[in-house]
């Protein structure tokens, strides 16, 4: 891991300016071509891309996961997993229920009624990465808040394996989380299918969920045709650790993100070079025992960094500038620093709150803004699946009393028809 001192502003600025969400012009054009093809040719295009990228030829009848496939998956997973995923679902459901909004109506003394209708989005598409890996946690994090919000149709897509099937743990999580229908498609072609519809899969109103650079670019292109949750890049963790932090714990936490992707970023900010040395030794020691050692090693070596700061204030200043997806405050009395945190997807407090607790179990969502976008994006939440409609009602008395102000504003903007719609009512009265 490269080592940077906080007062080395050139190196710090370079770290802050890195952007792993920018695809090349060629990549953008490639994704655009795939989306256009699906929009024009429907399932025939989806079938071609699934054969090309996933190595499996699926006819239209095999596209949707059948009830029999789901039941078969339920018999393949172990009881310990069922217990764990059900507890995770309960935690996620309880947390997201607290975020639910209600319709409001307020009446003034003039008889004016102003309000806001809260309605769930009717049809959403969940993107769940798949293929050779299983991500049941991503199913829970995207499906459960949609169910809490009252979404009627919760559609999930995920890439099929070489055998044409979906990982049984992913299917089991989908069944238990309330997913309505599941389709075997991934990548940019999957996003196109959700946005435009193809075969039996009708287009959705919103697309949520994390994916690779192809998925992210596709979501960016279809935004406007449908809504999206956010543009998510490779995973990130920033750990601020004081001299009392356990090197073994911190190394494990840094590697927990490094194993996601060779482009993932694991950054440590500490005030002790002795601790930095000990953590580097632990990282090397633990790497050798990881099933995804090659990926984690590439991530740590290419994107990992240790920043030596003078104090926690400098660490938090860097964190706010960086805006990490995951921020761990592995320091004594972490709560006293919480008000100082301005930009982060999720904050993990104390020596015994590693990031994977949030990934799998605690309840807050693990679909989080990356690449500094916590400056304006929020974690996926219940509000993601809700839409708001304004309600306005004026009485005769109210328009007589307030009409002259509306007329004046319309007049200043040069909209005489706007003004007249008020004037004709006031003259009649």
C-alpha positions in Angstrom: 0.0 0.0 0.0 1.4 3.4 -0.9 2.0 5.7 2.1 1.2 9.4 2.0 1.7 12.0 4.6 -1.3 14.4 5.1 0.8 17.5 4.4 1.8 16.1 1.0 -1.0 18.0 -0.7 -0.1 16.9 -4.3 -0.5 13.3 -3.4 -3.6 13.9 -1.4 -5.2 15.9 -4.2 -4.3 13.1 -6.7 -6.1 10.6 -4.5 -9.1 12.8 -4.2 -9.4 13.4 -8.0 -9.3 9.7 -8.9 -12.5 8.7 -10.7 -13.2 5.0 -11.4 -16.7 5.6 -12.8 -15.6 7.2 -16.0 -15.8 4.8 -18.9 -14.0 5.3 -22.2 -15.7 6.8 -25.3 -15.5 3.4 -26.9 -17.1 1.7 -23.9 -19.9 4.3 -23.8 -20.6 3.8 -27.5 -20.6 0.0 -27.1 -23.2 0.1 -24.3 -25.3 2.6 -26.3 -25.3 0.2 -29.2 -26.5 -2.7 -27.0 -29.3 -0.5 -25.6 -30.4 0.6 -29.0 -30.4 -3.0 -30.3 -32.6 -4.1 -27.4 -35.0 -1.2 -27.8 -35.3 -2.0 -31.6 -35.3 -5.8 -31.5 -36.5 -6.9 -28.1 -35.9 -10.4 -26.9 -34.0 -11.5 -30.0 -31.3 -9.0 -29.1 -31.4 -10.0 -25.4 -30.9 -13.6 -26.4 -27.9 -12.8 -28.6 -26.1 -10.8 -25.9 -26.8 -13.4 -23.2 -25.3 -16.0 -25.5 -22.3 -13.7 -26.2 -21.5 -12.5 -22.7 -22.9 -15.3 -20.5 -22.3 -18.3 -22.8 -25.9 -19.6 -22.6 -28.6 -19.7 -25.2 -32.0 -19.1 -23.6 -35.2 -19.2 -25.6 -38.0 -16.9 -24.6 -39.8 -19.6 -22.5 -36.6 -20.1 -20.4 -36.1 -16.3 -19.8 -38.3 -16.1 -16.7 -37.4 -18.1 -13.7 -40.1 -20.6 -13.1 -41.9 -21.5 -9.8 -40.3 -24.9 -10.0 -36.8 -23.5 -10.3 -37.4 -21.4 -7.2 -38.8 -24.3 -5.2 -35.8 -26.4 -6.3 -33.5 -23.7 -5.1 -35.2 -23.7 -1.7 -34.4 -27.4 -1.2 -30.7 -26.7 -2.2 -29.9 -24.1 0.5 -29.0 -25.1 4.1 -31.2 -24.2 7.1 -28.4 -22.1 8.6 -28.6 -19.8 5.6 -32.4 -19.6 5.8 -32.1 -18.6 9.4 -29.5 -16.0 8.7 -31.2 -14.5 5.7 -34.6 -14.3 7.5 -33.0 -12.4 10.4 -31.3 -10.1 7.9 -34.7 -9.5 6.2 -36.3 -8.7 9.6 -33.6 -6.2 10.4 -33.7 -4.5 7.0 -37.5 -4.4 7.1 -37.6 -2.9 10.6 -35.1 -0.2 9.8 -36.8 0.8 6.5 -40.3 0.9 8.0 -39.1 3.8 10.1 -38.4 5.8 6.9 -41.9 5.4 5.5 -43.7 8.7 4.6 -47.4 9.5 4.9 -49.8 11.6 2.9 -50.3 15.1 4.4 -53.0 17.7 4.2 -52.8 21.1 5.9 -55.7 23.7 5.9 -55.1 27.4 6.6 -57.6 29.9 8.0 -58.4 31.1 4.4 -59.6 27.6 3.5 -56.5 26.9 1.5 -55.6 23.2 1.5 -52.0 22.2 0.6 -50.8 18.7 0.8 -48.7 15.9 -0.5 -49.8 12.5 -1.8 -47.3 9.7 -1.1 -47.6 6.8 -3.5 -45.3 3.8 -4.2 -43.7 3.5 -7.6 -45.8 0.7 -9.3 -43.1 -1.3 -11.0 -39.4 -1.4 -10.2 -36.5 -3.4 -11.5 -33.8 -4.8 -9.2 -30.3 -5.5 -10.7 -28.5 -8.2 -8.8 -25.0 -9.1 -9.9 -24.6 -12.9 -10.5 -23.1 -15.4 -12.9 -20.3 -17.2 -11.0 -21.1 -15.5 -7.7 -24.0 -15.2 -5.3 -25.3 -12.0 -3.8 -28.3 -12.8 -1.7 -27.6 -9.7 0.4 -28.1 -7.5 -2.6 -31.5 -9.1 -3.1 -32.5 -8.3 0.5 -31.2 -4.7 0.3 -33.1 -3.8 -2.9 -36.3 -5.9 -2.5 -37.2 -5.4 1.1 -37.4 -1.6 1.1 -39.5 -1.8 -2.1 -41.9 -4.2 -0.3 -42.0 -1.9 2.7 -42.9 1.1 0.4 -45.8 -0.9 -1.2 -44.4 -1.5 -4.7 -46.7 -3.8 -6.5 -44.3 -5.4 -9.0 -40.8 -6.1 -7.8 -38.9 -7.4 -10.8 -35.4 -8.9 -10.4 -32.8 -9.6 -13.1 -29.5 -11.4 -12.6 -27.1 -13.0 -15.0 -27.5 -16.8 -15.5 -24.7 -19.3 -14.9 -23.3 -21.5 -17.7 -25.9 -24.1 -16.8 -28.7 -21.6 -17.5 -29.7 -21.4 -13.9 -29.5 -18.8 -11.1 -27.6 -19.4 -7.9 -30.0 -21.1 -5.4 -29.0 -18.7 -2.6 -29.9 -15.8 -4.7 -33.3 -17.4 -5.7 -34.0 -18.3 -2.0 -33.3 -14.7 -0.9 -35.6 -13.4 -3.7 -38.5 -15.6 -2.6 -38.1 -14.7 1.1 -37.7 -11.0 0.3 -40.9 -10.6 -1.7 -39.6 -10.4 -5.3 -42.5 -10.8 -7.8 -40.7 -12.1 -10.9 -37.1 -13.0 -11.8 -35.4 -13.0 -15.2 -32.1 -14.4 -16.4 -30.3 -11.5 -17.9 -27.5 -9.2 -16.7 -25.0 -6.6 -17.9 -26.0 -3.6 -20.0 -28.4 -5.8 -21.9 -30.2 -6.4 -18.6 -30.6 -2.7 -18.0 -31.9 -2.2 -21.5 -34.5 -5.0 -20.9 -35.7 -3.3 -17.8 -35.8 0.1 -19.4 -37.5 -0.8 -22.7 -39.0 -4.2 -22.1 -38.3 -7.4 -24.0 -40.4 -10.6 -24.4 -42.4 -11.3 -21.3 -40.6 -8.7 -19.3 -42.5 -5.4 -19.5 -40.6 -2.1 -18.9 -40.3 -0.9 -15.4 -40.6 2.6 -13.9 -37.3 2.6 -11.9 -34.1 0.6 -11.9 -32.0 0.1 -8.7 -29.0 -1.9 -7.6 -25.3 -2.1 -8.1 -23.3 -3.4 -11.0 -20.1 -3.2 -13.0 -19.0 -0.3 -15.3 -21.3 -1.6 -18.1 -24.3 -1.6 -15.9 -23.5 1.8 -14.5 -23.1 3.4 -18.0 -26.3 1.7 -19.1 -28.2 3.1 -16.1 -26.8 6.6 -17.0 -28.0 6.3 -20.6 -31.5 5.1 -19.8 -32.1 7.7 -17.1 -35.0 9.8 -18.2 -36.7 6.8 -19.9 -36.8 5.4 -16.4 -35.7 6.6 -13.0 -32.6 5.1 -11.3 -31.3 5.0 -7.8 -27.8 6.2 -8.3 -24.6 5.7 -10.4 -22.5 3.4 -8.3 -18.8 2.7 -8.9 -16.3 0.2 -7.4 -16.5 -0.4 -3.6 -14.6 1.8 -1.2 -13.7 1.8 2.5 -11.9 4.5 4.5 -10.8 3.6 8.0 -9.7 6.2 10.5 -7.8 4.4 13.2 -6.1 5.6 16.4 -3.2 4.0 18.2 -5.6 1.8 20.3 -7.0 0.1 17.2 -6.1 -3.6 16.7 -4.0 -4.0 13.5 -5.5 -7.4 12.9 -9.0 -6.0 12.9 -8.2 -3.0 10.6 -6.3 -5.2 8.1 -9.3 -7.5 7.9 -11.6 -4.5 7.3 -9.5 -3.1 4.5 -9.4 -6.5 2.8 -13.1 -6.9 3.1 -13.6 -4.3 0.4 -10.4 -5.2 -1.5 -11.8 -8.6 -2.3 -14.8 -7.1 -4.1 -13.0 -5.9 -7.2 -9.6 -5.1 -8.5 -10.8 -1.5 -8.8 -12.0 -1.3 -5.2 -10.3 1.2 -2.9 -9.1 0.6 0.7 -7.7 3.6 2.5 -6.4 3.9 6.0 -5.9 7.2 7.9 -3.9 6.9 11.1 -1.8 9.1 13.4 0.7 6.3 14.2 3.4 5.1 11.8 3.9 2.2 14.2 0.3 1.2 13.7 0.6 1.7 10.0 3.5 -0.7 9.9 1.7 -3.4 11.9 -1.4 -3.1 9.7 0.7 -3.6 6.5 2.2 -6.7 8.0 -1.3 -8.0 8.9 -2.6 -7.2 5.4 0.1 -9.4 3.8 -0.4 -12.2 6.3 -4.2 -12.3 5.8 -4.1 -12.0 2.0 -2.6 -15.5 1.8 -5.6 -17.0 3.3 -8.3 -15.3 1.1 -10.2 -17.3 -1.5 -10.1 -14.1 -3.7 -6.5 -13.3 -3.0 -5.6 -12.3 -6.5 -8.4 -9.7 -6.7 -7.8 -8.4 -3.1 -4.0 -8.2 -3.7 -4.5 -6.2 -7.0 -6.9 -3.9 -5.3 -4.7 -3.3 -2.2 -1.5 -2.8 -4.3 -3.1 -0.6 -6.9 -5.7 1.4 -5.0 -4.8 0.9 -1.4 -3.2 3.8 0.6 -2.1 4.7 4.1 -2.4 8.3 5.0 -0.3 9.5 8.0 -2.1 12.4 9.6 -1.3 14.4 12.7 -4.7 14.0 14.4 -8.3 12.9 14.0 -9.3 16.3 12.8 -7.1 15.9 9.7 -8.5 12.4 9.2 -12.1 13.7 9.2 -11.2 16.6 7.0 -9.8 14.1 4.4 -12.9 11.8 4.9 -15.3 14.7 4.1 -13.3 15.6 1.0 -13.2 12.0 -0.1 -16.8 11.2 0.7 -16.3 7.4 1.0 -18.9 4.7 0.5 -18.0 3.1 3.9 -16.3 5.1 6.7 -15.1 3.3 9.8 -14.2 5.4 12.8 -12.0 2.9 14.7 -11.2 5.3 17.4 -11.9 5.9 21.1 -15.2 7.6 21.7 -16.2 7.7 18.0 -19.7 9.2 18.7 -18.1 12.6 19.7 -16.9 12.9 16.1 -20.1 11.9 14.3 -21.4 15.5 13.9 -18.2 16.3 12.1 -18.9 13.8 9.3 -20.4 15.6 6.3 -20.0 13.2 3.4 -20.2 9.4 3.7 -22.5 6.6 2.5 -22.5 4.8 5.9 -20.5 5.3 9.1 -19.4 2.5 11.3 -18.5 3.5 14.8 -16.0 1.9 17.2 -13.5 -1.0 17.2 -16.2 -3.7 17.0 -18.4 -2.4 14.1 -16.7 -3.7 10.9 -18.3 -2.8 7.6 -19.6 -6.3 6.8 -22.1 -5.9 9.6 -23.7 -3.3 7.4 -23.3 -5.4 4.2 -25.3 -8.3 5.6 -27.2 -7.8 8.7 -27.6 -4.5 10.7 -30.6 -3.1 8.8 -29.4 0.2 7.0 -29.0 -0.3 3.3 -25.7 -1.5 1.8 -26.5 0.1 -1.6 -24.4 3.2 -1.1 -23.0 6.2 -3.0 -19.4 5.8 -4.2 -16.7 7.9 -5.8 -17.4 11.0 -3.7 -21.1 11.1 -4.7 -22.2 11.0 -1.0 -22.0 14.8 -1.5 -25.4 14.5 -3.1 -26.6 10.9 -3.2 -28.1 9.0 -0.2 -28.1 5.3 0.5 -30.9 3.3 -1.2 -33.9 3.7 1.2 -37.7 3.5 1.4 -38.0 6.9 -0.2 -36.2 5.5 -3.3 -39.5 3.6 -4.0 -41.9 6.4 -3.2 -43.1 9.3 -5.3 -44.8 12.5 -4.2 -47.7 14.4 -5.8 -48.6 18.0 -4.7 -52.2 18.8 -3.7 -53.5 22.4 -3.9 -57.1 23.7 -3.2 -58.1 27.4 -3.0 -61.5 28.6 -2.0 -63.4 31.6 -3.6 -62.4 33.7 -0.6 -58.8 32.7 -0.8 -58.5 33.6 -4.5 -60.1 37.0 -4.0 -57.7 37.7 -1.1 -54.5 36.4 -2.8 -55.3 36.9 -6.5 -53.7 40.3 -7.0 -50.3 38.9 -6.0 -50.6 36.0 -8.5 -51.6 38.5 -11.2 -48.6 40.6 -10.5 -46.2 37.8 -10.7 -47.7 36.5 -14.0 -47.6 40.1 -15.4 -43.9 40.4 -14.6 -43.2 37.2 -16.4 -45.2 38.3 -19.4 -47.8 35.5 -19.3 -51.1 37.3 -19.8 -53.1 34.0 -20.1 -51.8 33.0 -16.7 -52.8 36.4 -15.3 -56.2 36.1 -17.0 -57.1 32.8 -15.4 -57.0 34.6 -12.1 -58.5 37.9 -13.3 -61.7 36.3 -14.8 -62.5 34.6 -11.4 -61.9 37.8 -9.4 -64.1 39.9 -11.8 -66.9 37.4 -11.5 -66.8 37.7 -7.7 
